[in-house]
Amino acid sequence: MSSFSDLSVDGLIRHLNASVSPAHSVEYSAARLRTAGFVETSFGSLKEDVPARGFIAEAGLLLAWTLPQQSTRQFRIVGAHTDSPCLKVKPLPDAGSFGWKQIGVEVYGGILNNSWLDRDLGLAGRVVLTDGTVKNVRVDQAIARIPQLAIHLDREVNDRGLILDKQVHLAPIWGLGQYRPGEFADFLSEHMSVSSSDIAFWDIALYDLTPASLLGQDLSLLASGRLDNQVSCWAATEGLIAANSIDLSGDTASVFALFDHEEVGSESTHGASGPRLAWLLEALHTGTRTEFHEALSRSHCISADNAHAVHPNYPDRHELAHRPLPNLGPVLKVNANQRYATSPESAEVFLRTCDLAGVPHQVFVSKNTMPCGSTIGPITSTQLGIPTVDVGVAQLSMHSARELCGANDPALLAQVIARYFAP
């Protein structure tokens, strides 16, 4: 195991607190790779030189790899995603009424609407300047808040249930007075120390300012925003660093791909449906087209995305024999209708790796009356023809502004990934 890796829960907490947007997640993980000796490059440079240990960072996408000394005959790949459901600031966000200034936001992904109420919200994301420069921006102060309607004005809310209109009820308040067009851009430019006329466009979202923290009388739980899927991004990064998997006598290249836009379907240049991973694998393989396809057929992929732990207040929502619990190890996710990519053959590789790493595992199958979501697993498997297994850490409150998982499970997943990268 590499001395540069950090598989502690404190290391994960640092990652979570840094990863307030996909771009910030990539920035933090890229810094971890540099510290471990990985060389940053770009697709434009791969034709001339492919580092033995390298990475490519593009906005919310991060690709990293280690190569064997001899020709690559197969790949071991871990895929995850850097994005989380959130509220994104609109291009023309200045709004308000009745003396309140508000920010126009667009719902990104399948958020739990009510979880964003009454939280102190900061801003984070990317800004593109008129000269083409891209800057990551983070405002770590309570900029906005979405206040809930007082119970005195909605007496039946606890009996009827809270119903929120995404357009009307999720507009954050960020000040008093008459709003002014261009005010948000001016605020952003002042924070960045540039002129508002220098800002061409942005991709900025709100995030909960509450930092990640251990929870419970025995500190056995971890609460944070963006556990889905920063836990997997952290485990993939630290697992590859820990593996130090350049095997001079082997023929396996180790790769991880942290994609953006999974929560909205993955159909983008930096999503799992985009071409970037395929481009990288082709660059890492030096043989003929036929030999490349043969290498893909010998390869294996882990799609790492969090799983649903059984909820003690809603046990009926789970299939009786498949109820994962926190801190009992990574969850193998299975779906007969191919919402997950797991097959018997791909599952066997993962289960064998768990045994070799000395890590327990669990199995999740959705209740027949409770359709499950999907992951990048089926996309990657379909596009590249690589046997893929879907796994993840068990958690509660998935897609909430603040989620909950076992404090020990992320490190267990990272240990399995490190062993997977060092067969």
Summary of the structure (lengths in Angstrom):
residues: 423
radius of gyration: 22.1
end to end distance: 12.6
largest distance: 71.5
contacts: 1452
relative contact order: 0.19
helix: 29%
strand: 28%
